Amino acid sequence: MAEADPARRRSSGSRRTDRGATGDSRRRSGKANAAWAMRSAAEQLAELLGRAPESVSALKPTEDGWEAHVEVLELERVPDTTSVMATYRVTLDKEGDLVGYERTRRYTRGQIDRRC
């Protein structure tokens, strides 16, 4: 029994299954938008690290594509506020492919930035 709704077939989080026969949704719409870039950065980083990102805390377009800062749970502890988090800078090209990433910061979940 085949599903009629293509969105149901895309329930997996990987980029490869998120593409339809005519290309990914960004290519169908003809432009890359911020929401697409955020999802792309988070999904590809998760695939490389084997950990699900918690959030995308920053995103900006660049001449070559996009740059995102993605927050990832690195070490779960009890209580939750002592869990170790990390910020990764993820670089995407114009096609949305991850071309680089680096961990820029490690911190406890309960920590507040005092930089202004």
N, C-alpha and C positions, 0 to 999 in steps of 0.2 A: 504494500500500500504506500504510494508516494504522497508526500505532503504537498499541498498546493501553495502554501505560504513560504516563500524563500527565507523570511526572517526566522522561521522556526528551525530551519536547517542550519542557521548560523549561531546556535546557542553555545558552541564551543568558544573559548577565549582566544584561540590562536589566530594569527593573521592569515595563515594559509586557508583556513576554513571560512574566514570572513570575506573572501573574495568570491564574486559570482562569475558566471561564464563570460561576462563582458568587462571584467576588471573589478577593482574595489569601488566602494561607494563614492570615494573622492573623485576617482576618474570618471565615473558616470555623471557626477554633478559638474565636472569641469573645473573644480577649484578645491584647494586644500583649505580647510578652516581650522580654527583653534580646537574645537571639540574633537575633530578627527585626529589632529596632531597629538592631543593629550592621550587619547585611547591608544594610538599607535606606539607612543613612547612607553607607556605603562605595560602594554602587552608584550612588546619585544624585550623589555628589561626583565619582566617576569620569566620569560622563556629562557633567558641567559642565566639568571640567578637561581631559578627554581623556587622563588618566593614571590608571593602576590604583593604588589605595591599597595600601600595604605592610601596614598593620595598623590596628586601632582600639585606641588606648592608654587610653581612658577612656570611660565611658558612665554617664549618670545620668538617671533619670526627672525630669521637671519638671512643674509644674502644667499646662503647655500641651502636653506631649509628651515629647520626649527631647532630650538634648544629648550629643554624642559628640565626641571628639578623634580625628582620623584622621591617620595618618602617611602622607605621600606623597613619593615620589622626585621631586625637582624637576630635578636635573642629575646625570646619571651620569658618574662620573669613574673613572680608574684611578690608584691602587688604589681598590677599592670603599669603603674606610673614609674616603675624601675626597669621596665623593658628597654632594651637597647635598640634605638632607631638609627637609620642612616639616610643621608641625602645623597642621591646620585644625580650628576649632571649628564643628561642624555642628549646626544646630537643626532638629528635626523637629516637626511638629504631631502631634496625637493620631492622625491618620489615616496617619501615616508619610511625609507629603510634606515635602520639604526647603523650609523657609521662610527660611533664611539660612545663610551660612557666612562665615568670615573666617580668613585666615592669621594665626596668633598667634605663630609662631616659625619661624625658619630655623636650621639647624645642620648640621654635617657628621656623616655616619653614625657615625663613630668617636668622637664627642664624648660625654662622660659628664656628666650633670647633677650638680652639686655642691651644689645647693640641698637643704636638709633642713628 
